Amino acid sequence: MTAAPTSDLLDAARAVQPDTVALRRDLHRHPEIGNDLPRTQGAVLDAIGDLGFDVRTGTSVTSVTATLDTGRPGGTMLLRGDMDALPMPEDTGLDYASEVDGAMHACGHDAHTAMLASAARLLADRSDDLTGKVVFMFQPGEEGHHGARHMLEEGLLDGINVTRAFAIHQSPSFPSGMVATKAGPLLASADEFVVEVVGRGGHAAMPHHANDPVPVACAMVGAFQTLVTRRVDVFDPAVVTVGSIRAGSTNNVIPETARLVGTIRAVSERTRSLVHAELERIATNIAAAHDMEVRFRIDAGFPVTVNDADAAAWVGDVARRIVDPDLVVEMPNPVMGAEDWSYVLQQVPGAMAFLGTCPPGQSWHTVAPNHSNRMVIDEDAMAVGVALYAATALDELAPR
């Protein structure tokens, strides 16, 4: 079988680069957070409005689902771009820096959205080279708000048989233009735990008349780290981080409660379940040993993002037709960040790849990473992302 044509796609992506950059910068100036992104949704609708797609918007979230239907029998390719920003300040000094206090596109979702919109234009121009359907999934709420899950619950996959799905995540922590992915677990699960230790308050000068929850909470922090090193298989890892400890109000009062909040990351459901159970057991028994109560809660977040092995290898093959093969790499290990693209990959075969966007003159080892208030990207790399989105659809849906 002859590979689908992709040799001209990078040139085509560079030809629409001004539009890609303009949309990305517009979104960057006006970031929106969570599942309600009316301005961002409107910008996407404007960007693809003249392409003749069947366009649907969400009801519970401000999503956009656009379908290119060739009218010819074939598969269905699902392409995703996430649209939401982070609740944080921006300190980049860019001409197009965020104009919204406390909000920043520090994870590159503005670039993802702009790349997917430009890829939609490339594919609309090449619809004669396609069979079946291409579904463009513009989703809100990736940053912890479960936007992909909401879109699935609203019927994203109803009535269609997705043969392959693909998403890109940019990262300045990879050299510009590099495409990196791997089979199996690519990103971790992410869950939040909350532990409230309930003791008995009193005067700090007379701790024997109270029951101080502070040292007990501190003992739990140490025990949680021992759990990771002594109960978790080193080849099936987990991360447990206590990110917040809150107790007391002044120097001479023993508080009644101490509260721990943290995150759990794992790259398998087996280890994820193990850590959930072990954290609760440890917290409960340490509290009991000190005659205290504990209130323990886990708020389940995104599952593990697992790339289909065949799809991951295929993405690498397609990428090597677009960029220098030396720029396409197989990652040795997962990343312990998390992604709600995981919900989609639980239901359809597909993959995610990282696109390197390290700015010129900076080292990808030390550059400000995703989620930094100083994160910037090499916008030239977006042309690779546009071409890769389009190439996967052209390859998957080429006439056979």
Secondary structure by P-SEA (a helix, b strand, c coil): cccccccaaaaaaaaaaaaaaaaaaaaaaccccccccaaaaaaaaaaccccccbbbbbcccbbbbbbbccccbbbbbbbbbbbbbccccccccccccccccccccccaaaaaaaaaaaaaaaaaaaccccccbbbbbbcccccccaaaaaaaaacccccccccccbbbbbbcccccccccccccccbbbbbbbbbbbbbbbcccccccccccaaaaaaaaaaaaaaaaaccccccbbbbbbbcbbbbbccccccccbbbbbbbbbbccaaaaaaaaaaaaaaaaaaaaaacbbbbbbbbcccccccccaaaaaaaaaaaaaccccccbbbbcccccccccaaaaaaccccbbbbbbbcccccccccccccccccccccccaaaaaaaaaaaaaaaaaccc
